[in-house]
Amino acid sequence: MREELIYNDRRGTNCVKWDGLEAAFGESDLIPLWIADMDFKLPACVRKAMQDWAEYGIYGYYKVPDGYYDAFINWEKQRHGYEVKREWIRFSPGVVSAMFWLTQVCSLPGDGVALLLPVYHPFYAAIEKTGRRIVGSHLRNEGGVYTVDFEDFERRIVDEKASVFILCSPHNPVGRVWQQWELEKLIAICQKHNVTILSDEIHHDLVQPGHKHIPTAVLGGGKIVTVTAASKTFNMAGLQNSFLIIPDDTVRAAFDVYIDRFHVTSGNMAGYIAARAAYEGGAPWLESVLALVGSNFEILKQAAAKIPGAALSPLEGTYLAWLDLTACIPGGKTKEIIQDVCRLAVNLGHIFGGPENGDIYDRFIRINLATSEDNIRRTCESLVSVLGK
């Protein structure tokens, strides 16, 4: 049984997605479809747990209960077939922070770090700001369907001396849920060349029917670190609570030495309480989210079909749609048309191409579907009226 979703007007609540429009886009009267969070209240079980915690009224030092770890471990085993051991788990306030830390733990300054492009843009910062080099291999794009160019991926790892590969699974922004054979091939290449895999699986619960997320670490031994969280699944990014799963003893020991320098070993009690409640009782709410995201994608798909030359990538995972408007918009005009004329606040594609490849994705946009059907319908009406037949 699904739990009813409650859509909230988030204006005036200091949320980045709505109240940050002026700072990010220079205007406040746009439809916000950019930053990846949802416009729905959290599951009822989470709200109840948070209310009880608030009513208790004492927020002193907190001992993380075994139930928090048990809830996450049970969730991973039941939904994804990943049997995570308690001793493998470490804390991070977020996936991006984890990638900054792990990049430094698993590589040396000057090393190459491989990515499959286009990709979630903070990964570029995690590489460059820690003194590493971006080793980008472009995904093949056939009418909006993206696949790995394995020969190019391996060649670049060898030629550019990559020691780490940051994998996005499911992939943001192109929406792919990698199949088992694809993951096995990527793992084999990385093991062959002694490359550590940092697998960002924060969207792993957000998979559409007919597709199955396979945790990377389930398929291969060796140096594979998984980073995930309840934040995307249950819309609680502001509570800053993420999981690092580090099965390899050597990597885990190195991480512990590294993080001890900063004494960041745990988060705040609100994040633990919310995550535990979500993993224990939030599944019906998640099913409602997946159904609405799928429905919103179908609305967008129908609209894209009315725009000559538009190519909408299939949505296998995440709640982020990737729309190629290369045939519809002149070069350098994406912001002018999408923001100024269509009145939409979206993530423009160039940021996912990185410092050297942004122009390739200049006329792509990423659209957040985790909002009301009305917002998506208004978005589609605007796109079709401006770019349609």
N, C-alpha and C positions, 0 to 999 in steps of 0.2 A: 504494500500500500504506500502511495506517495504522500508526502507532506505538502500542503499548500504553500506556494511561494508568496511572500508578502513584499510587494514592490514599495520602495521608499523614495520619496523626494529627498535627495541628499543635499540640496542647496542649503547653505547656511549652517552646515555641520563641520566645516573645516576639512572636508574630504578633498583630496587632491584632484580627483576626476572631475568634479563639478566646480568646486570653489577655487581650483587652481587654473581654470581656463584663462583668466586674464593674464596671469603670469606666464603661462606656457604659450598662449596663442594671441595675446594682445586683445582678446575680445571675450565677453562673458555670455553672449547670447547664441552660442553654438550648441549643437547636439553632441555631447561628449561620448566619444566612442574610442577613446585612446587607451589610457593606462589600464592594465589588466586586473581590474577587480569588478565585482558584481554590484548591482543595485537592489539586492534583496536582503531582507533581514536574515540573520543566521538561523540555523535550525532551532526549533523550540527547546530541544534538550540543552543546547549551548546557552541560550538566553537564560534558561532556568538555573543552570549551574553558575552562571555569572551573577545572577540576581542573589542567589544564596551566598555566594562569596562576598558580594558587596554588603549584604545585610549583616554578615558576621562582624565586619567592621574593624578587624585587626589585620594589618598587612605587613607583618614583620618578616624575619628571615624564614625561608620556606624550604622544607625538605621535599624533594621531588618524590612522589609516591611510586611504588612499584606498579600501581594500577595505570599510571600514565604510559609506562613502557609496555605493559601488557596489552593495553588498548591498541597501540600502534602495531606491535608485533602481530597481534591477532588479525588486524585489518590487512596487513601485508600478506599474511599467509592465506587468509580466506579469499581475498579479492584478486591477488596477483600470484599466489603460489610461491612467494618468497619467504623462506624461513629465516628470519633475521634473529641473530643471537644478541642478547642484551649487551654483552661486552663489546659488541661492534659499534654501538650507537654513541655518537658525540653530538654536542649542541652547536648550533649557530643561530644568530638572530635572523638570518635570511639566506637564501640560495646565493645571492650575489656576494655577500660577505664570505660565504663558504668558498666560492670560486677564487676570490682574492687570496684567501688563506691557503687553500689546497694547491693553487698554482705555485706558490712559494715553497710549500712543503715538498712537492713532487718534481720540481725542476730547478735549474740554476739560472741566474741572470744571463741573458743572451740566448737561452734555449728557445727553440720554436715550440709553439702551442697550436695544434691543428684545430680547425673549425670547418664545418660544412656550411657553406654560404648559400643564401642569406641566413642570418641567425640573430637571435636575441642580442641586442646591441650592447648591454653592459658587459658581455663577455670580452669585447674588444678592450674595454677599460681594464678588466681584470688581468689582461695580458700585458698591455702597454705600460700601465702604471706600476707594474711590478718588475719592469725591466726585461720582459720577454718579448718574443717576436711573433706576430700573427702569421700562421701558415694556413691560408685559406684555400679550400677546394670547393669549387662551385658545384652545387647539385645540378643535375640535368633537369631541364624544364621542357616538358612536352605537353603543350596545351594546358598548363597549369598543374600537371602531375609531376611531382619531383621525385627523382631517384638519385642514388649515389653513383658517381663516376669512380668506381673502385680503383681503376688503373691510375687515374689522376691523383686520387687520395694517397695511394701508396707511394707514388713517385714523389709527391711533394714532401711527405714525411721523411723519405730518404734524402732527397736533395737538399731540403731545408733544415734537416737535423731536428725534427720535432721529438720531444721527450714526453709530451702530454697531449692528449686529445680531449677536448671538451665536447661531449655529445649531448645534444638536446633531444630528449625522448619522452613524450611525443615532441615533434619538432615545431618550434616557434620561430618564424611566423607561418610556415607553409602548411601546417596542419597534418603532417604525416604521422601515422603510427607505424613505426618500423616493424616489418615482419621478421620472423625468427631467422630466416636465412640471411637477411640483410645485416642483422646484428651479429650473427655468427661470423660473417665475412669481415666486418669491421673489427671484431675482437681478434680474429686470426691475424689480420694485418698488424694490429697493435702489439700483439704478443710476439710476433715474428721480429719486430724491430724494437722491442723493449719499451713500448710507449704505455704510460699510465693513462687509463680512461677515467675521466671525471664525468659521470653521467647525471645530468640535470633531469630529474624525473618529477618535477614539481607539478606537471599537468597529467600525471599518470592515471589519475582517477577520472579524468574528463575525456572519456573515449566514447565515441558514438557506436550504436548497435552495428554488429557485423565486423567490428575490429576488436583486437585484444592487445592490451599493453603487456609486453614481456620485459620484466626487469633485466637490465643488462647483466647484472651480476649472477643471475640464475644460470646463464648460458656459458659463462667462462670463469675460470679461476684467475689467478694472477692479480695484477694490480688494477682493480676496478673499485672505484669509490662512487657510491650513490648518494645524491643529495635530493631530498624531497621535503615536503611540509604539508600541513593541513591548510595552509594559507590560501592557495588557489582553489583547492577542493571545496572549502567551506567558507571562503570569503573573510578571512581573518588576518590579512597581511599586517594590519596595524598592531597585532599582538606579538609579532616578531619571535616566532618559535619554529625552528627548522631542524631537520634530522640529517646528520652525516652518518652513513653506514659504511664502515671501513673494515672489511673482513681480513685484509692482509695485515699480519702482525707487524711487519716492518714499517709499512705506511702508517699504521695506527700509532705506533710508538713515536715515529717522527712527528706526526701531527700533535701528539701530546706534549712533546718537548717544545714545539713551536708555540702552541697556544698558551703554555705556561708562562711565557714571557709577558702576556697581556692579562693573565688571570681572568679570562672570559670562559668560564666553564658552565654557566647556567644562565637562564633568562629570568623573567619576572613571573610571579605565580599566576597571573591572569592568563598568560599564554599556555601554561601547562594545564590549567583547569579547563580552558576552552577546548584545547586540542583533545584532551582525554574524553570529554563529553561528546565531541563531534565523532570521534572514532567509535565510541560505544553506541551512539544512538542516531547519528546523522545520515545514515544510508537512505532512508525514505526521502529526505530533503534533496539529497544529491540526485536521486532518480528524477525528481521534478525539474531540477536544473538541466540535466542532460536532455530531457524531453523538450523543454523550452528552447534551449540552444539549438537543438536539431530543427525545431519548427521555425525559429528565426532564420536559420541558415537557408531553409527552403524558400522563405520569403525573399531573401537576398538573391538566391539562385534564379528565381523567376524574374526578378528585376534585372539581373545581369544579362539574362537572355534577350532583353529589350535594348541593350546597349551594344551597338555594332562593334565587334572586335574585342569586347571585354572578355577576359578569361579568369573565371573564379576557380580557385583550387578546391578540390574536394575537401570537406571537413571530416577528417578521421578522428582527430583528437584536438584538444584545447577548446576554448570558446572564442577563438580569434580567426576571423576570415581573412584570406589573402587574395586581393583582387588586383589583377594586372590590367591597367588601363593604357598600356603603351600605344595601342592602336587608336585610342580615343582622345588623347590629350597631347598637345605639342610639348616637346622637351622644355623643361624649365618652368612649366605652367601648372604643375600639379597643385601647389598651394593656392595659387590664384583661383583656380577653378573649384577645387574641393572645399576650401575654406571660405573664400570670399564670395563665391557664387552659390555653391551648394549649401553653405553654412554648416559644415560638418567639422568636428575636431577629431581627426584620426591620426594615427602614427603614419607618417610618410615613409615610403619604402626605402629611401636612400640611407636611413639610419641603420638598417639591417645589413647593408652591404659593407659597412665598415669604412675606415679612413680612405682606403684606396679603391673601393669598388662601389661606392654609393651611386654613381651615375648609372650603373647597370639597372638599378631598381628605382630610379628616379620617378617613374610613373606607375608605381605600385602603391597600394594603400593597405593598411591592416585595420580591420573593423572589429570592435569588441561587441560580441553578440549577447553578452550576459547582462541584458537590460530588458526593459519591457517590450512586448510586441509592438506597442504603439510607437516607441522610439525607433524601432527598426523599420516599421512601415513608413514613417515620416522620412527616414534616411533614404529608403528606396525610392520614394516618390520624388525626392529632390534629385537623386542621381539620374533617374530616368528622364525627368523633365529637362535636365541640363544636357545630358549626354545621350539620351535615347533616340530611337528612330523618329 
